[in-house]
Structures are given as C-alpha cells and as structure tokens.
Amino acid sequence: MAKKEELDPETLALINWCIEVEGFLVAAGATIEEAQDHIEEQIEWFTDQFYDGLTPEEAAKEALA
C-alpha cells in the first residue's frame, strides 16, 4: 500500500486560506462549485495573493472586482 504523503505546513496553510476565500466568494453569491472552479482556474493568482499577505476576505474582494 502506498504511503500517504504529508503536506508541508506552507502548502497546508495555502489550502486552508483558499478554503476561507471560497467561503467569502459563496457569501458574495457564488455557488460552492462556482467558487471552487474559480479558485482552481485562477490558482496562480490566488497563490500570489496568499504570498503577498492578503487576507482571504481581501483576496475574494479583489477576485470579484
């Protein structure tokens, strides 16, 4: 059986941050599927926002602007 790969803390933090962004996108009117699709399609942009220090709420607002 394959050993389960553990994520490094930074990757885990990015994933959790994206989950929070998703919540703000849904609160703004997107469906969960729309929010997830948008994050997946624009993952490089969202990753940049994460490393630039934006909060999930700020990134969601920027994505909706």
N, C-alpha and C positions, 0 to 999 in steps of 0.2 A: 504494500500500500504506500502511496506517495506521502511524503511528509508534508504537513500543512505549512506553507510559507508564512512567516510572520511579517507584518508590515512594520517599517521603521516608524518611529514616533512622528517624524515630519510628514510622511505620507498619510498617516492616520489623522493627523491634525488637519491636513488639507481635505480629506474625505469628510470629516466632521464639519468643517467650515462650509463645504458645498451642501451638506445636508441642511445646515442653517439657512444658506442662501435660498435653497429650494423652498423652505417654509415661508420666506419673505415673498418669493415670487408667487406662491399659492395665495398668500394673504392679499396680494395685489390683483388677484383674479385669474391667474393661470391654473389649469388643472395640474395635478401631480405629474401626469405624463408629459404635458407641455413643458413644465419646469425642468423635469429630468432631461427631456430631449434637448432643450435649450442649453443646459449646462454641459451635456455631452458634446453638442455641436460646437460649443464655444469654450471648451475646456482650457485651451491655451490662454485665452483672455482671462478667464476666471482664475487660473493659476497665477498669472501675473498680478491680478488684484490681491490675491492672498499674500503673495510675497511683498507687495507694495504696502501691506499693512491695513488694507481696507477691512472694515467690519463686514460681516455677512449682509447686514442691512444696507450699508453703503454700496456694496457691490451689486445688490439686487436693484437698488435705485438707479445706479449707473447703467445696468443692463436694460432697464425699462425706459431710459431717457432717449 
